[in-house]
């Protein structure tokens, strides 16, 4: 199901009242366990203000930290953030260098939150060594009391994930002495799921994309088979808590059929 939400600007007093009212009306029992977010629109946000592209990426990084705070307040357990796709790697070296530095700084801030655990999704060989090393170190940290688990899709592509999963499955079968014919004859959906980047985690209940685009762009292609989708016109740096609450309210009102 597709929903295209336009942000409505209200005077601050009315906005604060509406946000509180919307928050109180939300039944926390209906909140998704796992939310995937396509954090889209940083460059367009910067262009609106005639600002450098890097300023848009920094504003988007700041919004990620704010967004994770909202999720923790609502008891959401898993969040997957689509931060950098394999397609994005074709951008100019100057923009990529600045963006990688911003991502590295964001990882440092995530590391400062003792209640967050982090899992990296993507191809680390596409990233500069300092960033892939930082991701590797962060993902080994085990919080004493985990409030939220965050998957960071950096250098990520959905098709590549499926190829990597099948490749790992075949290597695993070969190590176990199974023939390719045996693998093919007995292959199941669960066999492939066991080798995805998100193995062992629940599939996303809700996928949100900002910036008005209405496509997945390869994000969690396998895992989102039965996810609900919410498309919001707000650019990611301008995404507000009230926009998030509206997405959750819309999700709560849907009847999930899982193909039945």
N, C-alpha and C positions, 0 to 999 in steps of 0.2 A: 504494500500500500504506500502511496506517495502522498506526502503533505508538503505544500510549499508555503512557508510561513514568512510573512512580511513584518519586519520590526515596526512597531508603532511607537512614536516618541511621545512621551507624556511629561508634563511638568513634574519636577522631582518629588513634590509632596504626594501627588497622585500615584507616581511610579512606586514610591516606597510603600504606600498603602496597598496598591495592587499586588506588589511582590509579596508582602506579608500575608495577604489574603490568599493568594495562590499557593503559597507554601503551606499554610495551615490546612487548606482543602485537600492537599495531596496525601493519600493513604500510603504510608511508608511500606505497607505490605505489598503494594503493587510496583514498587521500584525495581527496575531490572537488576539482576545480579551482575551482568557483564554488559558494558556499553563500549561500542567502538565509535571513535570520532575521527572524521576526516577534517583535519584542521586546515581548511582551505581559505585563501583570500588575503594572505599577508601582503603580497605585492600590490594587489589592487587597492588595499587599504592605504598603503604608503602613497600610491599614485594620487588618491583622492586629495591628499594634503600636500602634494608636490614635495614629498619627503623622499629621502634615499631608500632604496629597496631594503637595505639592511635595517632601517628603522622599523619597517613593517615586520621583518622577521623577528626583531627583538620584541616588538609589541605582541606578536603571536606567542613567543616563548613565555612572556610574562602572563599571558592569558592561560597558558597550560597550567601554571602553578596555581592560579586563582581557581581554575576549573576543578582541579584535583581536590582543592579545599571544599568546594561545593559537594563533590562526590563523597568525601569522607563524612561531611555533616549529615548526608542522607543515608549513609550506610551502604553505599554501592561498593561491592567487593572487588570487582575487576574492571579495569579500563584499558582499552587498547587505543593508542594514539598513532595515527598515520602521519609521521613527521617528515619523512623524506622517501620518495619513491625511487625506483631504479630509473624511471623516465626523467626524474629531476636531475640526474647525474649529468645530463647533457647541457645544463646551463653553463654560463660563462665561468671560467676558473675564479674570477674575482668574486662573483656572487657566491659560489660554492665555498670558497675559503672563508668568507665572512659568516655564512650560514653554519658551517661546521664549527666555527668558534663559538657561535651563539648556542648551538646544541650542546657543546662541551660545558659551557657555563651553566646551562640548564641542568645537566647531569650533576654538577657539583651541588646545585641547590636541592635537587631531589635527594642526594646523598645526605644532606643535612637534616632531612626529615626521617627520624628513626622509625616511624610507623609505616613507611612505604617500602615495599619490595619491588624490584625491577627485573624485568625479563626483556632481553633484546631479541628482536625479530628482523631478519634481513641477511644481507651478504656483507659480513665484516670486511672482506677483501676489497670492497668498493670504497671503503672509508679510509681516511688518513690514519696512520698508525696510532697517533695520540688519541684519536677518538675511539677507535676500535678497542684499544687498551683500556680506556676509561670505561667503556661500556662493559667490558669483560670483568673489570674490578667491581663495578657497581652491582652487577648481577650476582656476584658471589656473596654479597652482603646479606645476612639473614637478620631481619628485624626481630627484636625481642617480643614485640607485640604488634603483629601486622594488622593494620586497619584497612589497607587497600593494596592491591597488587596491580602494577602498571606494566603493560607491554608496550615497548617503544619500537615502532616499526620504522627503522632508519636504514636506508638502502634496501627497501622492501619492494617486492613485486609479487602479486598473487599467483601468477602463472609460474614464476620461479619457485615459489614455495611448494607448489604441487609437484613440480619436477624434482626438487630436492627431496621431497618426501618419498616419491617413487624410487629415486636413486638409492636413498638410504634403506628403503625396504628391500630392494634387490641385493644390496651388499649384505644386509642382515641375513637374508635367505641363503645367500651363497656361503656365508660363514657357518651357517647351520647345516650345510650339506644338502640343501634342497635344490632340485632342478628348476629351471625356469618354467618348464611345463607344469610342474606341481604348483608353483606360485601362481601361474595364470589360471589354472583350473580351480584354485581355492581362494582367489582374491576376493576380498569383501571391502565395503566402505570403511569398516572399522580398521582394517589393516592399514589403509592409507592414513586415516585419522591419527593412528598411533605415532606417525612420523612427522606430523605437521609441526610448525614452530610453536603452536599453542597446545601441544599434546598435554593431556591431563587436565586441561581447563574446560570450563563450560563454554559452549559456543555463545557468541554475542546475542543477547535478547533484542537489543536496539542498536542501530547504526545511525549516527547523526552526521550529516554533511552540511557544512556552512558554505556561504558564498553564492548560493542560488543554483549551483550546478546539480544536476539530477542524474548522476551516474556513479558507479562504484570505482571506476579507474583501477581495477585490479585489487581492491582492498578486501581482504578476508573472503576471497571468492568461494572457497570450500565451506568455511565456517558459517557464512551468512545465508545459507540455503533457506533457513526458516526464520531469519531475523526480521524484525520490523524496521522500516526505514523512515527517517524524518529529515526532510530537506528544509533548511532555513536560509533565508536570503541574506541575513547578516554576515558580513565578512568576519573571519575568525577573531581578529583583535577587537572587534566591536560586539562580539557575542556576549550577552548579558545573562546574569543569573535568571532573570525573568524569561529569557528565551529558552533556557535549559528547563525551567519548571514547566513551561508550555509544552516542550517536547515530552516530558515525563507524564504530564496530564493526558496528552494525546495517546501516548503508549498505553496508559492505564485503561483507556476507554476502548481499546481494540480487543477483538476476540481472536486469539491466536489458535490457528487450526492445524498447523504443522502438516499441511498437505492433505488433511482428511476432508 
